[in-house]
Amino acid sequence: MRTDTIENIKDLIAPLAEAEGLFLVDIEVNTGGGTEVCLFLDAEDRGVNLDECAKISRELGFLLEAHELFDNEYRLNVSSPGLSRPLVDLRQYGKNIGRSVKMKYKADQDYKKSEGVIVSVEENLIAVENEDGSVIEVLFDDILETKIVPKI
């Protein structure tokens, strides 16, 4: 998939998402067995519901057709990221304060792992309290991956 096609999709989805109080987290385009475009949306202060995803899917589908971004048939999926996907946008961290996470990050020419609870998010700094009560602060730009640990 061409990078400019993904950028065009980002340009089309941004105002649609903003109108619903959402933001784009990620786009995946899979071409094996037909083209599938997966968009993942989130909100800073709440979850994303099915009606919002359906509305944006309809509107974006219309725009994709109007702009003729795909030569062949494609399938469009719009959803929230869900628990299995890592946090990739700084705005996702604020709404997950108080939740347990596993984090991989860069620190002093090395890579580290931490598991704990997000306790604060300030500008570009994420603070995680480990099980022993210690708090680590990691710059967002140094985070390699953060996943929510579901509590059952």
C-alpha positions, 0 to 999 in steps of 0.5 A: 500500500502506498504511503500517500494513500494512507496519508489521504485516508488520514486526511479524510478521517481526521475531521470525521473523527474530530466531529464525534470527539474522537481521534485516529489511533492507527490505520492498517491496510492488509492486501492479502486476499483482497484489500482490507482497511482497518481504522482504530479510533479512540476518545480521550475521556470515554470509550468508543461506541458501535454507533460512532464507528458505524457512522464514521464508516459510512461517511468515510466509505462515501469519501473514499469512493468520491476520491477514488483511492482504491482501484478494486473492491475493499473492505472497511473496518472502523473500531476502537483499539481494544485491550489487545492493541498497544497504546500508541497515542499520548492521549490514550494514556490520560484516560487509562490512569489507574489501569495496570500496564506492561511497558517497554521503554528506552533508558540510558542506552538500554531497554527496560520493562516495567509493570505497574499502574499509570498514576499520572500523565503530564505533557510528555511524561508518563508516571507508572507506580510499580508493585513495590511502590516505586514510581518511574517516569518515562518520556512518551518518546522513549516508550517502545510499547505499552499494553493494558493488563486486563483485571479479571 
